[in-house]
């Protein structure tokens, strides 16, 4: 197939830093690559446009997989693979490959998920308090109605970096004694009330708490750590890893992982897999500073404001023998399995 120009704006989802991601991945004819977060398919279309590659498209969201199957019907080079990107090593093996030439991850929530009120990711429109990317397991409603005050405060503080985490958790626990939370606006109103209103701030007081709940419900930090370790195992020498983050904690995890795996981290971190001393670097980082959107992209797509791209090359060294960490020490989803609605 003759390669064409990159066209990342297909559909309603606009992928952030698409040109930079494709430059980092450098697709060539015959390559096998993994899109660990298919979402709206923007990065997948961009990669397929520049080279005749095979692209394994992973997503835990059933609706994203429906889009992937529709895409595959028009372009058989795309191979839909339902699942979590933290499982990408087993997914790659199941697709018939031991190694791949590239892995790309676009973290966070997609525009499709935000725009659908019934998914409960946003309080811009009222909807059920859900937030589950995979539509299974405990929901955000289960979390706010059943976790302890201390657990909720930890979630808001660690994953949302919310200064009023303790106060917000206390208000939630007090309110739910008389009436459980069921909708996004109900929770957002209570969070706003807990801090005394918006007080002229440009962003809603519930923003960080909602982000933190979403990250916890979907174990996003744990998934990221597992995906980083899996990428180390499946990327062939010279293979490329490109990750776009939208949250400072996620960017920090990626940064620390690549710093360690490139031989520039002297000690272990609580965010990443353990660091065996003396192990040869498994990645080479060619650009230390994260890539950000330029003024033109920011003007066209405000969502790019917080985006950071980091990428690296896989070396010939064997993967480190270290079990992936579990991100932050927060209550595990398994603790709520019995309480799932």
Helices and strands as residue ranges (DSSP letters): H 18-25, E 32-35, H 42-50, E 54-59, H 62-74, E 78-82, G 85-87, H 88-94, E 100-106, H 111-115, G 117-119, H 140-146, H 149-158, H 165-176, H 184-194, H 207-217, H 220-234, E 235-245, H 248-261, E 283-284, H 295-300, G 302-306, E 308-314, G 333-339
